[in-house]
Amino acid sequence: MHRFVMALLPFLVACAGHPGPSSESAAQQLYRDASAMTRADPAGAVALLQSSLAAGYPSPSDVLVSAAWSPILDDPARRPQLFEILKDAARETSIAMASPATPGEPMVLTVRIVGARVEPPLVRAGVVVGIVHVDADGHYQPWKPELDWNPRHFGFAVTDESGTAVVRTVRPGYYASEYDAPDEPRHVHYNIEQDGRLLRASEFFFEDDPRLTRERRREAADAGIPIATVTRDESGVWRAEVTIPVRGLR
């Protein structure tokens, strides 16, 4: 199977630069083959997925919300590879990290990236925004103390011309008791990259969190940790908006 993938890869890369009915069909077929292989041959499935992503199909967030990829996304030994592949394939300005079946309250994050200490605010398209957070129960993954950082809820979006990226996910919970952080507010981790350069890695809180005491807000301000505004629409979806200033944006 790996020889088959390598033989097709030049064709797929060429198709990615010249999209058309035949290239789309080939990429879709590879993706279907990869989806079918997720349990029987996870390594081969990931190789096929990487090829089909290079050819432009599917979108990275399709992988994150498709039940076909749950066996690999739920496997802590396999997930880091998929994490890197989806990061490299990031191209959507609006992504989904959670499906309607994902436990938790739906949330839409609107993240705007601006240049720090620049007036008027500098914005750029194509900046990669990586998002990581715990699930509704407060776990990065099913709790196993021997496992390193290996989050299950993650995704990568790129900014549009207004410097904005949108992430559809579920509202993260408070840290579970295993993390021994009873006062930690709900938060979202983020990485900001431009042209392969890491510009900022931090987290942001939510304005409506009762754990954001006056002291914690002061500490957040001193540390440059943004706080997202939060509303809830008529359908019950949480909507959070945050502006993140970064140095080195160009």
Secondary structure, DSSP 4 states (H G I P E B T S, - for coil): -HHHHHHHHHHHHHHHHS--HHHHHHHHHHHHHHHHTTTT-HHHHHHHHHHHHHTT-S-HHHHHH-GGGHHHHT-TTTHHHHHHHHHHT---SEEESS-TTSSS-EEEEEEEEEETT-SSPP--TT-EEEEEE--TTS-SSS--TT--S--SEEEEEE--TTSEEEEEEE---PPPGGG--TTPPPEEEEEEEETTEEEEEEEEEETT-TT--HHHHHHHHHHT--EEEEEE-TTS-EEEEEEEEETT--
